[in-house]
Amino acid sequence: MDLHLPYVAAALGAGLAVVGGGLGIGKLATAAMDGIARQPQAGGPIGTNMLIAAGLIEGVTLLAEVVAILIVFLK
């Protein structure tokens, strides 16, 4: 029964990473659209900063998924 624990941990870790990344990017996009709606002339800089932050969130999510995969392979 303990043999499957690393696989469960990896699946939970990857799932939580994807859900967290999705929620983070969703909140980021919501805030950016709200800011652009309030000040349309600031749309360019807001969009640029949103894309940079979204890339950082995706990077952390990808790193968490790689760690989850390493758990499986280095069990």
Backbone bond lengths (Angstrom), bond angles and torsions (degrees), N, CA, C in turn:
res aa  C-N    CA-C-N  psi(-1)  N-CA   C-N-CA  omega(-1)  CA-C   N-CA-C  phi
1 M - - - 1.451 - - 1.519 111.18 -
2 D 1.313 117.96 -34.14 1.459 120.85 179.86 1.522 111.87 -75.21
3 L 1.318 117.92 -11.38 1.458 120.67 -179.06 1.519 112.52 -67.15
4 H 1.323 118.01 -26.59 1.455 121.42 -175.49 1.534 112.64 -93.15
5 L 1.303 117.88 -2.93 1.456 120.74 -176.43 1.532 113.00 -61.68
6 P 1.338 121.00 -42.14 1.473 118.95 177.19 1.522 113.17 -62.15
7 Y 1.328 116.94 -34.49 1.462 119.91 178.72 1.527 111.13 -68.41
8 V 1.315 116.47 -39.70 1.463 120.63 177.63 1.524 109.99 -65.75
9 A 1.331 116.58 -42.64 1.462 120.55 179.05 1.525 111.01 -63.29
10 A 1.332 117.10 -41.39 1.455 120.47 179.08 1.519 111.41 -65.85
11 A 1.327 117.26 -41.31 1.464 120.59 179.41 1.527 110.71 -65.89
12 L 1.315 117.29 -43.10 1.465 120.02 178.06 1.532 111.34 -65.74
13 G 1.316 116.49 -40.89 1.460 120.02 179.20 1.518 112.30 -63.66
14 A 1.332 116.81 -45.67 1.465 119.94 179.22 1.532 110.42 -65.52
15 G 1.320 116.89 -41.19 1.464 120.28 179.37 1.515 112.41 -63.54
16 L 1.319 116.78 -45.13 1.463 119.99 178.41 1.523 111.72 -65.08
17 A 1.320 117.01 -36.33 1.466 120.10 178.23 1.520 111.12 -64.05
18 V 1.322 116.78 -43.56 1.464 120.36 -179.67 1.524 110.75 -67.50
19 V 1.327 117.18 -43.56 1.463 120.23 179.39 1.533 110.30 -64.52
20 G 1.312 117.31 -43.28 1.467 120.52 178.87 1.514 112.31 -63.79
21 G 1.318 116.52 -42.48 1.458 119.98 177.85 1.518 111.89 -64.16
22 G 1.322 116.69 -41.40 1.464 120.46 178.32 1.521 112.07 -63.87
23 L 1.318 116.96 -43.07 1.459 120.53 177.82 1.525 111.30 -64.89
24 G 1.320 116.17 -40.34 1.465 119.92 179.63 1.516 112.21 -64.30
25 I 1.313 117.05 -44.63 1.463 120.39 179.24 1.529 110.01 -68.55
26 G 1.319 118.05 -35.51 1.463 120.68 176.90 1.519 112.00 -63.13
27 K 1.330 116.72 -44.75 1.464 120.10 177.81 1.523 111.08 -65.97
28 L 1.325 116.30 -37.15 1.458 120.90 178.64 1.524 111.01 -63.83
29 A 1.322 116.41 -46.22 1.462 120.38 -179.92 1.525 110.94 -65.89
30 T 1.330 116.99 -38.05 1.465 120.20 178.23 1.522 110.77 -61.95
31 A 1.315 116.52 -46.27 1.462 120.32 -179.88 1.528 111.15 -65.73
32 A 1.325 117.34 -38.63 1.462 120.32 179.37 1.523 111.09 -66.29
33 M 1.323 117.48 -43.62 1.469 119.93 179.06 1.525 111.00 -65.47
34 D 1.323 116.66 -36.32 1.457 120.07 176.94 1.528 110.50 -65.22
35 G 1.318 116.42 -42.20 1.465 120.14 178.25 1.520 112.40 -65.56
36 I 1.317 116.96 -39.85 1.464 120.26 178.46 1.527 110.26 -68.51
37 A 1.329 117.67 -36.05 1.462 120.48 178.07 1.529 110.96 -65.93
38 R 1.320 117.08 -34.30 1.464 120.29 179.88 1.523 112.04 -77.65
39 Q 1.337 116.47 -37.27 1.466 120.73 -179.62 1.527 108.91 -135.19
40 P 1.315 117.13 86.89 1.467 120.07 -176.53 1.531 113.78 -61.22
41 Q 1.325 117.26 -29.47 1.466 119.54 -179.60 1.527 112.36 -68.94
42 A 1.318 118.67 -16.58 1.465 122.55 178.68 1.524 111.39 -96.21
43 G 1.324 117.53 15.02 1.466 120.77 -176.54 1.510 113.66 -62.31
44 G 1.334 117.66 -38.96 1.467 120.64 -179.15 1.514 113.17 -62.10
45 P 1.349 117.91 -56.61 1.470 118.84 179.04 1.520 113.90 -63.17
46 I 1.323 116.75 -36.09 1.471 119.16 178.55 1.519 110.06 -64.98
47 G 1.340 116.70 -43.23 1.463 120.36 178.90 1.513 112.63 -62.99
48 T 1.341 115.61 -40.91 1.466 119.83 178.83 1.521 111.29 -63.35
49 N 1.330 116.02 -46.43 1.465 119.70 179.13 1.522 111.52 -65.47
50 M 1.339 116.79 -34.01 1.461 120.07 177.94 1.527 110.52 -64.69
51 L 1.335 116.45 -43.06 1.463 119.41 -179.69 1.526 111.79 -65.68
52 I 1.318 117.38 -37.92 1.472 120.34 177.53 1.525 110.34 -64.13
53 A 1.335 116.42 -45.84 1.460 119.77 179.79 1.527 111.49 -65.99
54 A 1.332 117.41 -38.32 1.468 120.40 178.12 1.520 110.63 -64.15
55 G 1.331 116.98 -38.61 1.463 120.43 176.45 1.515 112.21 -63.25
56 L 1.325 116.78 -39.75 1.472 119.95 177.64 1.526 111.11 -66.23
57 I 1.321 117.09 -40.02 1.468 120.19 177.61 1.522 110.09 -63.75
58 E 1.330 116.99 -43.89 1.465 120.75 178.64 1.527 110.86 -62.53
59 G 1.323 117.04 -38.09 1.465 120.32 178.91 1.517 112.21 -62.94
60 V 1.309 116.69 -43.89 1.461 120.48 178.88 1.523 110.45 -66.27
61 T 1.342 116.45 -38.81 1.461 120.25 177.86 1.522 110.87 -63.48
62 L 1.311 116.78 -44.02 1.459 120.62 178.73 1.525 111.18 -63.38
63 L 1.327 117.14 -40.36 1.462 120.84 177.90 1.533 110.41 -62.15
64 A 1.313 117.68 -41.30 1.470 120.57 178.29 1.522 111.37 -64.70
65 E 1.325 117.05 -37.52 1.458 119.64 177.78 1.528 111.32 -68.23
66 V 1.317 117.49 -37.34 1.468 120.80 177.22 1.527 109.89 -64.02
67 V 1.311 117.19 -41.25 1.468 120.41 177.31 1.527 110.12 -62.52
68 A 1.324 117.17 -40.47 1.470 119.78 178.14 1.516 111.42 -64.17
69 I 1.315 117.32 -39.12 1.467 120.11 177.23 1.523 110.96 -67.56
70 L 1.338 116.70 -37.81 1.465 119.48 178.24 1.525 111.30 -64.63
71 I 1.323 117.41 -32.46 1.466 120.63 176.45 1.518 109.88 -59.28
72 V 1.319 115.97 -41.65 1.460 119.89 -178.79 1.531 110.56 -68.33
73 F 1.341 117.21 -46.93 1.454 120.05 -174.62 1.525 113.86 -75.38
74 L 1.316 117.97 -28.13 1.464 121.13 -178.44 1.526 112.18 -102.92
75 K 1.286 116.51 20.04 1.466 123.38 -178.77 1.494 112.15 -52.64
